[in-house]
Amino acid sequence: MSKNQDKYRCEVCGYEYDPAIGDPENDIEPGTAFEDLPDDWLCPLCHVGKERFVNIGVE
């Protein structure tokens, strides 16, 4: 597991993926870096792929 804890924002809907929280509704554990998400992971709000997310750093 990567130690990168940068947050990522969906360019389409603005959802922010925070590694400290993960994505519990989709079985992504807290502490999971964005780079370690499965390739088929989708934005939980608008369902676009990881390629539509931008790194916003650690806020």
Protein Blocks (a to p, Z undefined) as FASTA:
>chain_A
ZZbfcdcddfknopacdfklopmknopaehiafklpcfkbccfklopafklpccebjZZ
